[in-house]
Amino acid sequence: MHYSGSVYRPPSEAHSLIVQCTLGCSHNKCAFCIMYKEKRFSINPLEQVLGDLAEARAYYPRIERIFLADGDALVLPMDYLLAVLDFIRDSFPECERVSAYATAKALMRKSDGDLETLRAHGLALVYVGLESGNEALLAKYDKGVTAEEIIAQSLRAKAAGMTLSITAINGMGGKEQSERHALDTAAALSRIKADFVAMLTLRVYSGTPLHDWIERGELTMLGPRELAMENRVILQHIDSDGSVFRSNHASNYLPLKGTLNRDRDALIAQIDKALAGEVRFRRAVELGL
Ligand code: SF4
C-alpha cells in the first residue's frame, strides 16, 4: 500500500481500509487546519490506487469498510471515481460501505446525476465540514464557501441517497462569538438534518492564522465549561430528528452521544451534570493538549 505523509480519517473509519486517492486538500486554507499543510494537493495515479486495492484484497480476507482519502476525494473526476468504486464492488463483495470526505466545492462540481451515479456505484457516505453556521465566521476562517452553500450541497448529497455526516466545531467563535456561533450552527444543522452530527473542538496549532489571532487577542479560546455551555445552546436549539449526535472525538472534553431529538434532554442533563461537577471533564493532557 502507498501512504504519503500524515493520513487523516474520521473516528468512525477507525476499522476501515484507507486508500489514498488524493494527497492533501484542494482548498487547504481554513485558518484552524493543519491537516494537510505539508502536502501540495495532487491526485494519485489511478493505477497506483487500483494496485493498492488489489494488494489489500490479497492480504485481508474481509474488508467491510473502505475510506477514500485524503481530504477531498470527491473532487476527483467521475471516470476516476467510478473506476475505483467499480473495482471495489467487483473485488470486495463483502464491503458494506465506501466513504470519503467531501467539500461543498467538490459537491458543487458534480451534477445531481453524477452524485446519483456515484451512490449507485457504491459511494455510500460522505463527510462534510460545516464547522459553523455563522457566515461571518466561515469567511473569517477562510472556509472558501458559505454556510448557505454547505447546506445546499449537503442536501444534494442526501437527495442522491448518500448517508451524510456533518462536522461542526465547538469554540470557533471564541468567547466573543460563542452564542452567535451556537445559534447559527444549530439553525444550519436543523436545515441539513444529517444522519450524523459530529461536534469537534477547536484546537490551536502554531503556524495557523488562528494561532496569530489568539496571540493578538482577537479571539479568546473557550475552556471546557464554556465549550459545554456552547454545546448546550446548540442542543437546545437543534431540530434534527433521527440524527446521531456525537461529541466523542479525541478533541472533546465531554464525550456525548445520542440520537436527536429523542435524547436531547438526556444529553443536556449530561452537560448539566458536568457543569455541576458530578461528571468529570477530560483533562487537557488526556486530549494531548
Ligand atoms: S477543507 Fe477541510 S481539510 Fe481542507 S483546509 Fe479546510 S478543514 Fe482542512
Boltz pocket constraint, residues with backbone or C-beta under 6 A from the ligand:
constraints:
  - pocket:
      binder: B
      contacts: [[A, 25], [A, 26], [A, 27], [A, 28], [A, 29], [A, 30], [A, 33], [A, 34], [A, 35], [A, 36], [A, 71], [A, 103], [A, 129], [A, 143]]
      max_distance: 6.0
